Amino acid sequence: LIFHFRIRLYSTKTLKPLGTLSYHKEGCQAVSFAHSLPADSAPKDSDEDSDDEEMTTTEKETRARWLVAAGKDNRVSIWEMISFHSSKR
C-alpha cells in the first residue's frame, strides 16, 4: 500500500483539483473541517468576566475556515482555508 503524505483539495461541484497541503512526513489519518456555532448557541461562562478573552467576529470567521489534519508522524497541522463567499451583495 502507498500512503500519501499530502492532503489534496478538490472542488465539490466540479471535482477539479484546488490544491495540495504538504506538511506531514507520514500518512494522514484524520482530517476535519471546523464548523462554527450560531451566536445564540455559543456557551456562556457566567462565573468570570472574560471580555479580554472573547473572540472578535473576524476571529470567529477565520477559525470557521480551519482544516485540521493529524498524521502517523504524531503531528497535527492547522490550515486556514480561503473564504469562498462572494464579496458581491
Protein Blocks (a to p, Z undefined) as FASTA:
>chain_A
ZZdfbdcdddfklopafbdcdfbfbdcfbdcddddddfklpccdfkbccfklpccfklmm
mmmmcccdddfkopacddddddfbdfbZZ
